[in-house]
């Protein structure tokens, strides 16, 4: 496909997306006017029924956990698709590239930022049933903590930590664990992904029952999936920058 054809296809796609976006935004209710009853019902029931102070996370990982599993597997499929399309080379072909950051100050701040971001990510995941957060948001933050190594230290350091031998098992364990928890609920005579553990005390880290495990599986799948995608694009970028692109 020529560059002109690609640009034409991109232009048509963007125009269609823009039309749908404008159509959707035009039909939104005024800000602050919530027309549906379901949100109000969930806010009233999430604490007495599920012992979860954060109603949004209660919906995502408990009330509609099956739907969320579909979203989780979409990211899994997206990461697998990126790897399938871009992995014309293996990591060992670019593993000797360093690309260091020359500023000692930036490197020092970057390492500190990576540590802080990692802690914040774990906190967001762990407190998902108490305060705003959860596995999706926390998983993205956890992936960002690793990217700081590339942005502020060097590519080789990032490549060692974010190697596919580390990130792919993390993503697979998270996605597979999500499904396995649903099967475990079936094994106990409940519905698929139905909460099967002690709900705990509302407002504590132990509240939420088996949805806690679903939440952490989501965090692993999201962080691993994003790191797989980051790694593939960075390998392509490094190969291009250092003249290691395969011909033919």
C-alpha positions as CSV (number, residue, x, y, z in Angstrom):
1,X,0.0,0.0,0.0
2,X,1.4,3.4,-1.0
3,X,1.8,6.3,1.4
4,X,-1.0,8.2,-0.5
5,X,-3.4,5.3,0.0
6,X,-2.6,5.0,3.7
7,X,-3.2,8.7,4.2
8,X,-6.5,8.5,2.3
9,X,-7.6,5.5,4.4
10,X,-6.5,7.3,7.6
11,X,-8.4,10.5,6.5
12,X,-11.6,8.5,5.9
13,X,-11.3,6.8,9.2
14,X,-10.7,10.0,11.1
15,X,-13.7,11.7,9.4
16,X,-16.0,8.8,10.3
17,X,-14.7,8.8,13.9
18,X,-15.1,12.5,14.2
19,X,-18.7,12.4,12.9
20,X,-19.6,9.7,15.5
21,X,-17.9,11.6,18.3
22,X,-19.7,14.8,17.5
23,X,-23.0,12.9,17.2
24,X,-22.4,11.2,20.6
25,X,-21.4,14.4,22.4
26,X,-24.3,16.4,21.0
27,X,-26.8,13.9,22.7
28,X,-25.1,14.1,26.1
29,X,-27.3,15.5,28.9
30,X,-26.2,18.8,30.5
31,X,-23.4,18.5,33.0
32,X,-24.6,17.6,36.5
33,X,-27.9,16.1,35.3
34,X,-27.7,12.4,35.6
35,X,-30.9,10.9,34.0
36,X,-30.5,7.2,34.8
37,X,-31.5,5.4,38.0
38,X,-28.8,2.7,38.1
39,X,-26.0,4.9,39.4
40,X,-28.1,6.1,42.3
41,X,-29.1,2.5,43.1
42,X,-25.5,1.2,43.0
43,X,-24.3,4.0,45.3
44,X,-26.9,3.0,47.9
45,X,-26.3,-0.8,47.6
46,X,-22.5,-1.2,47.1
47,X,-21.7,-0.8,50.8
48,X,-24.4,-3.0,52.4
49,X,-24.3,-5.6,49.6
50,X,-20.6,-5.8,48.7
51,X,-18.9,-3.9,51.5
52,X,-17.2,-1.6,49.0
53,X,-17.0,2.1,49.6
54,X,-16.0,2.8,45.9
55,X,-19.2,2.1,43.9
56,X,-17.4,2.4,40.6
57,X,-15.0,-0.4,41.4
58,X,-17.8,-2.5,42.9
59,X,-19.6,-2.3,39.5
60,X,-16.4,-3.0,37.5
61,X,-15.1,-6.0,39.5
62,X,-18.3,-7.4,41.1
63,X,-21.7,-6.4,39.7
64,X,-20.5,-6.6,36.1
65,X,-17.3,-8.5,36.4
66,X,-18.1,-10.6,33.4
67,X,-18.2,-7.5,31.1
68,X,-15.0,-6.3,32.6
69,X,-13.4,-9.7,31.7
70,X,-14.2,-9.0,28.1
71,X,-12.5,-5.6,28.3
72,X,-9.5,-7.3,29.9
73,X,-9.3,-9.8,27.1
74,X,-9.5,-7.0,24.5
75,X,-6.3,-5.5,25.9
76,X,-4.8,-8.9,25.9
77,X,-5.7,-9.4,22.3
78,X,-4.4,-5.9,21.4
79,X,-1.0,-6.6,23.0
80,X,-0.9,-10.0,21.2
81,X,-1.8,-8.3,17.9
82,X,0.9,-5.6,18.3
83,X,3.5,-8.3,19.0
84,X,2.3,-10.3,16.0
85,X,2.5,-7.3,13.6
86,X,5.8,-5.8,14.9
87,X,7.9,-8.8,16.1
88,X,9.8,-9.3,12.9
89,X,12.9,-9.3,15.1
90,X,13.6,-10.7,18.5
91,X,14.8,-8.6,21.5
92,X,18.3,-10.0,21.3
93,X,18.9,-8.1,18.0
94,X,18.6,-4.7,19.8
95,X,19.6,-5.7,23.4
96,X,23.1,-4.2,23.1
97,X,21.8,-0.7,22.3
98,X,22.2,1.6,25.3
99,X,20.8,5.1,24.3
100,X,21.8,6.6,27.7
101,X,20.4,9.8,29.1
102,X,23.4,12.2,29.4
103,X,22.1,14.2,32.3
104,X,23.0,12.8,35.8
105,X,20.3,15.0,37.3
106,X,17.6,13.7,35.0
107,X,18.7,10.1,35.7
108,X,18.6,10.6,39.4
109,X,15.2,12.2,39.3
110,X,14.0,9.5,36.9
111,X,15.0,6.6,39.2
112,X,13.3,8.4,42.1
113,X,10.2,9.0,40.0
114,X,10.1,5.3,39.0
115,X,10.2,4.2,42.6
116,X,7.5,6.7,43.6
117,X,5.3,5.8,40.6
118,X,5.6,2.1,41.5
119,X,4.5,2.7,45.1
120,X,1.6,5.0,43.9
121,X,0.5,2.3,41.4
122,X,0.5,-0.4,44.1
123,X,-1.5,2.0,46.4
124,X,-4.1,2.7,43.7
125,X,-4.6,-1.0,43.0
126,X,-4.8,-1.9,46.7
127,X,-7.2,0.9,47.7
128,X,-9.5,0.4,44.7
129,X,-12.5,-0.6,46.8
130,X,-12.0,2.3,49.2
131,X,-11.0,5.3,47.2
132,X,-10.9,6.1,43.4
133,X,-8.7,3.6,41.6
134,X,-8.5,-0.1,41.0
135,X,-6.7,-2.6,38.7
136,X,-7.1,-0.7,35.5
137,X,-5.8,2.6,36.7
138,X,-3.2,1.1,38.9
139,X,-2.0,-1.2,36.2
140,X,-1.3,1.7,33.8
141,X,0.6,3.5,36.6
142,X,2.7,0.3,37.3
143,X,3.6,0.1,33.6
144,X,4.6,3.8,33.6
145,X,7.0,3.2,36.5
146,X,9.0,0.9,34.2
147,X,8.9,3.4,31.3
148,X,10.8,5.9,33.5
149,X,13.9,3.7,33.2
150,X,13.8,4.3,29.4
151,X,13.0,8.0,29.6
152,X,15.5,8.9,32.3
153,X,18.2,6.2,32.4
154,X,18.9,4.2,29.2
155,X,17.2,1.8,26.8
156,X,19.3,-1.3,27.9
157,X,18.2,-0.9,31.5
158,X,14.6,-0.7,30.5
159,X,15.0,-3.7,28.1
160,X,16.3,-5.9,30.9
161,X,13.4,-5.0,33.3
162,X,10.7,-4.9,30.6
163,X,11.8,-7.9,28.6
164,X,9.1,-10.0,27.1
165,X,10.2,-13.0,29.2
166,X,9.0,-10.9,32.2
167,X,6.0,-8.9,30.8
168,X,4.3,-11.7,28.8
169,X,4.0,-14.1,31.8
170,X,2.7,-11.2,33.9
171,X,0.0,-10.3,31.4
172,X,-0.9,-14.0,30.8
173,X,-1.1,-14.7,34.6
174,X,-3.4,-11.7,35.1
175,X,-5.8,-12.5,32.3
176,X,-5.8,-16.2,33.0
177,X,-6.2,-15.6,36.7
178,X,-9.3,-13.5,36.0
179,X,-10.9,-16.3,34.1
180,X,-9.7,-18.9,36.7
181,X,-11.5,-16.9,39.5
182,X,-14.7,-17.2,37.5
183,X,-14.3,-20.9,37.2
184,X,-13.5,-21.2,40.9
185,X,-16.9,-19.5,41.6
186,X,-18.6,-22.1,39.4
187,X,-16.8,-24.9,41.3
188,X,-18.4,-23.6,44.5
189,X,-21.9,-23.7,43.0
190,X,-22.1,-20.0,42.3
191,X,-22.4,-18.0,39.1
192,X,-19.4,-17.3,37.0
193,X,-17.2,-14.6,38.7
194,X,-19.7,-14.3,41.6
195,X,-18.2,-13.2,44.8
196,X,-17.4,-16.3,46.8
197,X,-15.2,-15.0,49.7
198,X,-15.9,-13.2,53.0
199,X,-16.7,-9.6,52.2
200,X,-14.8,-8.1,55.1
201,X,-15.3,-4.8,56.9
202,X,-16.2,-1.8,54.6
203,X,-13.4,0.8,54.4
204,X,-10.6,-1.7,55.0
205,X,-8.2,-3.2,52.5
206,X,-9.6,-6.6,53.2
207,X,-13.1,-5.6,52.1
208,X,-14.5,-6.8,48.8
209,X,-14.2,-10.6,49.1
210,X,-12.9,-12.5,46.1
211,X,-13.3,-9.3,44.0
212,X,-9.9,-8.2,45.6
213,X,-8.3,-11.1,43.6
214,X,-10.1,-10.1,40.5
215,X,-8.8,-6.5,41.0
216,X,-5.2,-7.6,41.3
217,X,-5.5,-9.9,38.3
218,X,-6.7,-7.0,36.3
219,X,-3.7,-4.9,37.5
220,X,-1.3,-7.6,36.4
221,X,-3.0,-8.0,33.0
222,X,-3.1,-4.3,32.3
223,X,0.5,-3.5,33.4
224,X,1.8,-6.5,31.5
225,X,-0.2,-5.7,28.4
226,X,1.0,-2.1,28.2
227,X,4.6,-3.2,28.8
228,X,4.4,-5.7,25.9
229,X,3.1,-3.0,23.6
230,X,5.7,-0.4,24.8
231,X,8.4,-3.0,24.3
232,X,7.4,-3.8,20.8
233,X,7.3,-0.2,19.7
234,X,10.6,0.6,21.4
235,X,12.3,-2.3,19.7
236,X,11.1,-1.0,16.3
237,X,12.3,2.5,17.2
238,X,15.7,1.4,18.3
239,X,16.1,-0.8,15.2
240,X,15.2,2.2,13.0
241,X,17.4,4.6,14.8
242,X,20.5,2.3,14.7
243,X,20.0,1.0,11.1
244,X,19.0,-2.5,12.1
245,X,15.8,-2.7,10.1
246,X,15.5,-5.9,8.1
247,X,15.2,-5.6,4.3
248,X,12.7,-7.5,2.2
